[in-house]
Each structure stands twice: as structure tokens, then as C-alpha cells.
Amino acid sequence: MNLLLSIGRAISALFFTVVGWLLSKLKTANERAKTAEEDVRELAKASQAQAERERSHEKRVEEIASDNLSDDRVSELLSTYPPENTQTTRTQPPQSRN
């Protein structure tokens, strides 16, 4: 009888250990999913901001290319250009292709 009671307790302990392990894995997976969702939202915002910058750039280029602008307006458009569109990460001039 004591042997059966000991086996029952061991099985019960093993069961609760496995359930605890599974719950911790589920919690970790849930946290990863939340992080992934946040990353997706942030990427969507960045993509939207990039698209807006590209649209703004295209409008400026079209306005400058229209030849209906005074030199002052062209200077104004170029001087108010957003910094992210005027800065470059290139450290050396492009190499000419022969």
C-alpha cells in the first residue's frame, strides 16, 4: 500500500512539474508573440514615414523640374529639405565606371 501511495505521489509530482514547464514555455511564446507584434507595428510606422518622405521628395522634384519656379523658390525648397533626405552615409565619392 505504501508503495502505491509513493508511486501516486511521484506521478503527481511529475505531472505538476510537466504542467509548470509547459506553462512557462507558453508564457515565453506569448511574450515573443507580443514582441513580434510590436516590431511589426514599428516597422509599419517606419514604412509609412518612409513612404511619406518619398512622396514629399517626389513633389519637390516635380515642382523644381516644372521650370515655373523662381530662383528664390528653388532655393527655399532646397533649404527646407528634411535632414534625412540631405544627409548621406557615404564616406567616399562613388567610383567611376569604365
Phi and psi in degrees as a GROMACS rama.xvg file:
@    title "Ramachandran Plot"
@    xaxis  label "Phi"
@    yaxis  label "Psi"
@TYPE xy
-63.8111  -34.7291  ASN-2
-64.5443  -43.7601  LEU-3
-64.5242  -38.9716  LEU-4
-64.6489  -41.1387  LEU-5
-66.0106  -41.3295  SER-6
-64.5613  -41.7858  ILE-7
-61.5526  -43.1218  GLY-8
-65.0735  -40.7658  ARG-9
-63.703  -43.1808  ALA-10
-64.3335  -41.7193  ILE-11
-63.0997  -44.4405  SER-12
-62.9076  -42.6578  ALA-13
-63.2811  -42.3132  LEU-14
-59.4025  -49.1852  PHE-15
-68.6806  -30.002  PHE-16
-65.8985  -45.3426  THR-17
-65.0977  -42.8235  VAL-18
-62.2466  -43.0038  VAL-19
-61.5446  -42.1034  GLY-20
-63.6324  -44.6015  TRP-21
-63.1109  -40.2463  LEU-22
-64.8866  -38.2835  LEU-23
-66.6568  -38.5158  SER-24
-65.1136  -39.6235  LYS-25
-64.3211  -41.8231  LEU-26
-62.3951  -43.9624  LYS-27
-62.0318  -43.9396  THR-28
-63.6523  -38.9585  ALA-29
-64.0445  -42.8323  ASN-30
-64.0843  -40.0184  GLU-31
-64.3294  -39.5418  ARG-32
-64.4223  -41.1494  ALA-33
-63.3509  -42.5713  LYS-34
-62.5392  -41.9324  THR-35
-63.5788  -40.3692  ALA-36
-63.2659  -41.7752  GLU-37
-63.5841  -41.2447  GLU-38
-61.7877  -41.9726  ASP-39
-63.2435  -43.0452  VAL-40
-62.9111  -42.5217  ARG-41
-65.792  -40.5872  GLU-42
-64.4429  -38.2381  LEU-43
-64.1137  -41.1451  ALA-44
-64.0217  -43.5862  LYS-45
-64.2724  -40.2334  ALA-46
-64.777  -41.0924  SER-47
-64.9121  -41.9206  GLN-48
-64.6139  -40.158  ALA-49
-64.7177  -41.638  GLN-50
-62.5437  -39.9669  ALA-51
-64.9968  -41.1275  GLU-52
-63.0895  -39.8963  ARG-53
-65.3418  -41.052  GLU-54
-63.3511  -43.0504  ARG-55
-62.0512  -42.2557  SER-56
-62.2202  -45.5346  HIS-57
-61.5757  -40.5073  GLU-58
-63.1664  -42.9343  LYS-59
-63.5883  -44.3714  ARG-60
-61.9414  -44.845  VAL-61
-62.0451  -41.2053  GLU-62
-66.2643  -42.4397  GLU-63
-66.2513  -39.4178  ILE-64
-75.4285  -11.7383  ALA-65
-69.6461  -13.4484  SER-66
62.5957  11.6154  ASP-67
-102.724  14.074  ASN-68
-105.966  147.18  LEU-69
-78.7808  163.047  SER-70
-60.8547  -34.3208  ASP-71
-64.4526  -41.4411  ASP-72
-66.9654  -39.7355  ARG-73
-62.756  -44.4354  VAL-74
-60.8732  -41.0198  SER-75
-63.6556  -45.3409  GLU-76
-60.7087  -42.0915  LEU-77
-72.1464  -34.9475  LEU-78
-74.9629  -24.429  SER-79
-98.127  13.6411  THR-80
-62.6946  136.542  TYR-81
-60.4727  141.091  PRO-82
-56.9059  -34.9455  PRO-83
-65.7496  -18.9589  GLU-84
-96.0285  -8.90395  ASN-85
-108.392  -19.3348  THR-86
-86.7091  149.191  GLN-87
-131.781  155.208  THR-88
-100.79  -0.0316534  THR-89
-70.3488  132.192  ARG-90
-102.439  -17.9624  THR-91
-129.828  150.385  GLN-92
-65.4604  153.437  PRO-93
-62.0542  145.459  PRO-94
-80.7238  137.304  GLN-95
-72.9319  145.157  SER-96
-97.832  129.975  ARG-97
